[in-house]
Structures are given as structure tokens and as C-alpha cells.
Amino acid sequence: MTHHDADSMDIFGFWIYILSDCILFSAIFASYAVLHTNTYGGTEIKSIVNLPYVLTETMVLLVSSFTYGLAILSLYKNHLCKVITWLAATFVCGFTFVAMEIYEFVHLYMEGNNWQGSAALSSFFTLVGTHSLHVSLGLVWMLILMLQLLFFGLTPVMKKRLTYLGLFWAFLDIIWIFVFTIVYLMGAI
Amino acid sequence: MAHNQVEHNSNLKTLPSYMVGFAVSIILTLMAFGLVEWRVLTDNYLYVGISLLAIIQLIVQSMCFLRLNFNPEGRWNLLPFLFTILIITILASGSLWIMYNLNYNMMN
């Protein structure tokens, strides 16, 4: 097996991990779909949805996907500085997204809408929280890759790692499409 | 060989594909939020409308950002992806169906 084949096998393996993560999310989505009306007389999902806020979050995440794409394109051209710059831009967008999520959660918690309130709120926090957790882990990973790039430069191994994170980041954006559609938009109707 | 392994991949990204994916995703997102914000349709049609917009955006992002395609090499990534969508559909619609039935039988 040549080196090239080994690399594409590795990337394929990571792709399989991402698909299995999709199945994890589908289980959480299914439980949200089943439980979102069970408010136990408490707060309805409808009353905690703030559409302009969620639209801003969505745009920030979309921009971060695009800037990651620009980092990958700079990677093809072997421009180390540009790769790091675009990764930093992606990191800032991703961090803004997570900060907005945390602010939303803290705000809800302060108003007494925590995950112990009802089955609907539990499934809401589980779904949105699992997505934020993935984004946060992606951010830690991105920070480590930026440091590694500074030390090692654009070696073949680093290119492979950046490809993994690129798949992961695009996957998070795709999951978010369904989070905002099913939780926030359908919640607001 | 000066080439590197990642560049040989059939899933090579290009700037135009990112631009198209980014622009179309923004438009689809704004449409979905606009539909709900201004209640353009009746409730039932709104559910259908925003679900369709989400599915279109899924396809656009898979093609433009993940570069899924029908090339002989790309098919290796595409087939497990389609299989996963099948499993997700069964899991999600099956759960809803079973729980709806249970709910119905408990209440009546």
C-alpha cells in the first residue's frame, strides 16, 4: 500500500467516525422531537426562542465554515501564514458562537428555565448542549493545531490533521442547520 | 514528487465551490428565518417549507463544503453517507411513530 492510499484510508476512517456521530445526534434529535411538548406546565420552548439572536449565531457559524475553507485552500498553496491567519479567524467565529450559546444558557438558567424543569427543557439542553460541546472541542483542537503548525510547519502529517478538522467543522455546521430548523424555527411557529 | 497526498484526493476543494456554498447557504438561512418571522404561510406549510429549505441546505453544504460526489473515488465517501441518512431516517421517524402510537393508546 502506498503512502497516498494509507492517507486516504485514514481520512475515510475519520469520515466513518463523523457518520457515527451523526447517528448519536439523530438519537438526541428523536428524543427532542418526542419530548418537546412535555413542558410539565412550565415554560414552553416557544417562549424561550429569540429568532434574531439565533440568526446571528447561524451566520457566525456559517462564516467560520467559510474561513476554514479558505484555510484549506491556503494549505493547498503551502502558505503557512495564511493558513494560520484563516484558522485564527475561524477560531474567533467559533468562539463567538460558543460564547453566545453560553450566554443564552446562563440567561435561561437565571430565569429559572434549567434542565430539571421539564422533559422538554431537558431534551432542549441536551440537544443544543451536545452541539456546543462538539464546537468547543473543535475549538480546543483548532488551537492545538495552530500551535503545532507554528512548531512543525506544513508537514504531510499536519495537512492530514487539518483535513480531519475540516471535515469535523463542516459536519458541525450541517448539524446546526437541523438544530436551528427543528428547535428554534419550528419552536417559534 | 513535489505533490502531497492531500492534493491527490478527488475531494479537492476550490474557491468557487466555497463561494457558491457560502452564498447559497446564507440565502437559504435567511429565507427560512424570513418565512417564520413574517409568517408567510399557514403553520402546516411553514413546517414543510423550512424542512425543505434545511434539506436543500444539507445537500448544498455536502456538495460545496464536504465535496461529496459520484466520482469513482468520491463514491466511497458518498455511499456510507447515504446509508447513514437511511439509518437516521429510520431512527427518527420510527421513534416518533412508536411514541405517537403509545401516546394515542394511553390516552384513549
Interface residues (C-beta under 8 A of the other chain):
Chain A: H3 H4 D7 S8 I11 F12 W15 I16 L19 C22 I23 S26 A27 F29 A30 S31 A33 V34 L51 V54 L55 T58 M59 L62 S65 F66 G69 L70 I72 L73 L75 Y76 P156 K159 K160 T163 L167 A170 F171 D173 I174 I177 F178 F180 T181 I182 L185 M186 A188 I189
Chain B: N4 Q5 V6 E7 H8 N9 L12 K13 T14 L15 Y18 G21 F22 S25 I26 T29 L30 A32 F33 V36 E37 D43 L46 Y47 I50 S51 L53 A54 Q57 L58 Q61 S62 F65 L66 E73 W76 N77 P80 F81 F83 T84 I87 I88 L91 A92 S95 L96 M99
